[in-house]
Amino acid sequence: MRKQAHTGRAAAAQPGRHRKWCAAGRDGCSATAAPLGASAGGRRSPRQRARYRFVRIVDAEHPGVRRQHPEVTLRSNLAKLTLDPARQPEETPAPNLAELTLEPVHCRPELLDACADLINEQWPRSRASRLHSLGQSSDAFPLCLMLLSPCPTPKAAPIVVGHARLSRVLDRPQSLLVETVVVARALRGRGFGRRLMEGLEAFAHARGFRRLHLTTHDQLHFYAHLGYQLGEPVQGLVFTSRRLPTTLLNAFPRVPFPRPPVKAPSLTAQAALRAPKEPSLPPPPPLPEPLTALPRPPAGPPPQSLLETQYHNLRGCPVFWMEKDI
């Protein structure tokens, strides 16, 4: 027993022997707190005594061997996290519906990038292609509209909340096709989609249009709640002018078209034309339809329903055509 205690004091006196520490309360060890600056082996300077507080670890199998381990303490004031309200990031307030405005894209060219980012968030596409499509907006249609909210900070650009595109319809001068309707993802479900649709309806009605057409595959009930009904497909126009511009026609090369040689009529053909024609036999009467024949289906596409439709896009998703009189 004395030999073990002497071995422990000798081991404690050598600094190199204290590289491996035994965790308190583990592997049958028990920890007891020692007074500040106490040591089982070598001496320490007053600075070391003031800096460290040691724990004596007693091994249950070798009670005579004692080791020292610095005690780790956590102060309560450091464990508590204090949050400074002044340093916390302020949440952007939601735009006020009464302050929203609807403006064409070509009237605010400084917002082209923000509008392209809003649309690409929903339908990813090349940024250059998206900016080119938005750059075609004009008062002669197609026309892109933006739902804008004033920025809370002064002298700052407004925030683009939503977007919609209006195009003319083939053979329907009083109709418009609504496309690319999107609202910022963080602002959905708060009435901004309704505000966008009501704004573009008033915009189209003020310019003499009386009907709007659109397609959807996942927002059927939203448009039905706004008064849209199932309709038939229409064709949107990219060029609204009835005549193509002269510069576009001059861009195509002009290739001379060879005319076929004209042959003189022969005498035999003229004699055959002058000869009297024999009376032809009348065509046979049509066969009667069998009595077991089923009635023919009505002409035209089958009617749509809110659950099924015959129209699908290239990816196979169902497409519902809807319309509304404004």
ChimeraX attribute file (.defattr): number of C-alpha atoms within 10 A of each C-alpha:
attribute: neighborCount
match mode: 1-to-1
recipient: residues
	/A:1	10
	/A:2	8
	/A:3	9
	/A:4	13
	/A:5	15
	/A:6	13
	/A:7	15
	/A:8	19
	/A:9	18
	/A:10	15
	/A:11	19
	/A:12	20
	/A:13	16
	/A:14	11
	/A:15	10
	/A:16	9
	/A:17	12
	/A:18	14
	/A:19	7
	/A:20	9
	/A:21	12
	/A:22	17
	/A:23	12
	/A:24	18
	/A:25	13
	/A:26	10
	/A:27	11
	/A:28	10
	/A:29	16
	/A:30	15
	/A:31	18
	/A:32	12
	/A:33	12
	/A:34	15
	/A:35	12
	/A:36	13
	/A:37	17
	/A:38	16
	/A:39	19
	/A:40	16
	/A:41	17
	/A:42	13
	/A:43	12
	/A:44	11
	/A:45	8
	/A:46	9
	/A:47	9
	/A:48	11
	/A:49	16
	/A:50	10
	/A:51	11
	/A:52	14
	/A:53	20
	/A:54	21
	/A:55	23
	/A:56	21
	/A:57	23
	/A:58	21
	/A:59	20
	/A:60	12
	/A:61	10
	/A:62	13
	/A:63	14
	/A:64	18
	/A:65	20
	/A:66	19
	/A:67	24
	/A:68	20
	/A:69	18
	/A:70	12
	/A:71	12
	/A:72	9
	/A:73	7
	/A:74	7
	/A:75	7
	/A:76	7
	/A:77	8
	/A:78	8
	/A:79	8
	/A:80	8
	/A:81	7
	/A:82	8
	/A:83	8
	/A:84	7
	/A:85	8
	/A:86	7
	/A:87	7
	/A:88	8
	/A:89	7
	/A:90	8
	/A:91	6
	/A:92	7
	/A:93	7
	/A:94	10
	/A:95	18
	/A:96	10
	/A:97	12
	/A:98	8
	/A:99	9
	/A:100	21
	/A:101	17
	/A:102	19
	/A:103	17
	/A:104	18
	/A:105	23
	/A:106	18
	/A:107	12
	/A:108	10
	/A:109	12
	/A:110	11
	/A:111	17
	/A:112	19
	/A:113	13
	/A:114	14
	/A:115	25
	/A:116	23
	/A:117	18
	/A:118	20
	/A:119	20
	/A:120	14
	/A:121	14
	/A:122	13
	/A:123	11
	/A:124	12
	/A:125	13
	/A:126	11
	/A:127	13
	/A:128	10
	/A:129	11
	/A:130	18
	/A:131	15
	/A:132	13
	/A:133	13
	/A:134	22
	/A:135	15
	/A:136	14
	/A:137	20
	/A:138	14
	/A:139	10
	/A:140	11
	/A:141	18
	/A:142	22
	/A:143	20
	/A:144	25
	/A:145	25
	/A:146	27
	/A:147	27
	/A:148	21
	/A:149	21
	/A:150	16
	/A:151	13
	/A:152	13
	/A:153	8
	/A:154	8
	/A:155	7
	/A:156	9
	/A:157	14
	/A:158	18
	/A:159	18
	/A:160	23
	/A:161	26
	/A:162	27
	/A:163	28
	/A:164	20
	/A:165	22
	/A:166	24
	/A:167	24
	/A:168	25
	/A:169	19
	/A:170	15
	/A:171	11
	/A:172	13
	/A:173	12
	/A:174	15
	/A:175	25
	/A:176	27
	/A:177	21
	/A:178	23
	/A:179	17
	/A:180	16
	/A:181	18
	/A:182	22
	/A:183	23
	/A:184	17
	/A:185	12
	/A:186	9
	/A:187	14
	/A:188	13
	/A:189	10
	/A:190	12
	/A:191	10
	/A:192	21
	/A:193	22
	/A:194	14
	/A:195	18
	/A:196	24
	/A:197	19
	/A:198	12
	/A:199	18
	/A:200	22
	/A:201	19
	/A:202	12
	/A:203	15
	/A:204	18
	/A:205	16
	/A:206	10
	/A:207	9
	/A:208	11
	/A:209	19
	/A:210	16
	/A:211	18
	/A:212	24
	/A:213	27
	/A:214	23
	/A:215	22
	/A:216	17
	/A:217	13
	/A:218	11
	/A:219	10
	/A:220	19
	/A:221	12
	/A:222	13
	/A:223	20
	/A:224	15
	/A:225	10
	/A:226	12
	/A:227	13
	/A:228	19
	/A:229	18
	/A:230	21
	/A:231	16
	/A:232	12
	/A:233	15
	/A:234	17
	/A:235	14
	/A:236	21
	/A:237	16
	/A:238	13
	/A:239	13
	/A:240	15
	/A:241	10
	/A:242	6
	/A:243	7
	/A:244	10
	/A:245	9
	/A:246	8
	/A:247	8
	/A:248	8
	/A:249	10
	/A:250	9
	/A:251	8
	/A:252	8
	/A:253	7
	/A:254	8
	/A:255	6
	/A:256	6
	/A:257	6
	/A:258	6
	/A:259	6
	/A:260	6
	/A:261	6
	/A:262	6
	/A:263	6
	/A:264	6
	/A:265	8
	/A:266	8
	/A:267	9
	/A:268	9
	/A:269	9
	/A:270	10
	/A:271	9
	/A:272	10
	/A:273	10
	/A:274	9
	/A:275	8
	/A:276	7
	/A:277	8
	/A:278	6
	/A:279	6
	/A:280	6
	/A:281	6
	/A:282	6
	/A:283	6
	/A:284	6
	/A:285	6
	/A:286	6
	/A:287	6
	/A:288	6
	/A:289	7
	/A:290	7
	/A:291	6
	/A:292	6
	/A:293	7
	/A:294	7
	/A:295	6
	/A:296	6
	/A:297	7
	/A:298	7
	/A:299	6
	/A:300	6
	/A:301	8
	/A:302	10
	/A:303	11
	/A:304	15
	/A:305	11
	/A:306	11
	/A:307	8
	/A:308	11
	/A:309	16
	/A:310	12
	/A:311	13
	/A:312	12
	/A:313	9
	/A:314	6
	/A:315	6
	/A:316	8
	/A:317	12
	/A:318	18
	/A:319	19
	/A:320	26
	/A:321	21
	/A:322	20
	/A:323	23
	/A:324	19
	/A:325	14
	/A:326	13
